[in-house]
Amino acid sequence: MVNKYLIVLSLLVSAAISDNVVAAGLDDAVEAMRAGDFAEAYCIIRPLAEHGDADAQYNIGWMYLNGYGLRINDTLALEWWQRASKQGHMDASFSIGMLYSLGEGRVAKDLDLAIDYYLLAARNEQEDAIALLQSMMMRNDKAILSRMNDIVNQYGLLFGKKRLVKAKKLNARAGPSAKEKIVTKLIKEQAVLELYKKGRWSQVALLGDAGVGRTVWVYNPLLEASQ
């Protein structure tokens, strides 16, 4: 009778060898691209991508997007990135978001889809996606305003720190100055997400059901850390 442990060991060794072959192939492809030999790089990467390697799928997407040895085709770039994204490749998810944000080729601009993919990447701690979404919230970008409350309530701690209002009442303003227009008034123990600090002012998003659909500025000595 065949020893089942030997079978398992054999499978593990085969998988390790396969991973090493893929890694070596990707290294060779990168070297070929650095040398300007994009045709060779494509010939190395394409079989790896076809067999499901997410890194290869991500890289071949960039080759199509930039025309590295291929005719520029953002539709095919999207298809390869979607394959990689489905396997959890967060740089591919971020790249899809950028593609939908720009909408400069055959892939139509779709900011809602772009934000969906940025969030997918951000949930897995992709730093560029986190920074971009945080920037959109801080600018009160119109593309994200309708989703602001949902995003900060579901994923807020990716973008800032939770704080509580410690004053009995606190004016939330349009900018970091007492001269700025009052947008809303906050009450004691109301929760906010602190995105950015500028001196004694903090730019925050409101947590819970009290959101106003945009970020506002508050005097930060009147905030305290959440327990």
Helices and strands as residue ranges (DSSP letters): H 4-34, H 38-50, H 54-66, H 74-86, H 90-102, H 111-123, H 127-138, H 142-145, H 148-155, G 156-158, E 161-165, E 169-173, E 182-187, E 191-198, E 201-206, G 208-210, E 216-219, G 220-222, E 223-225
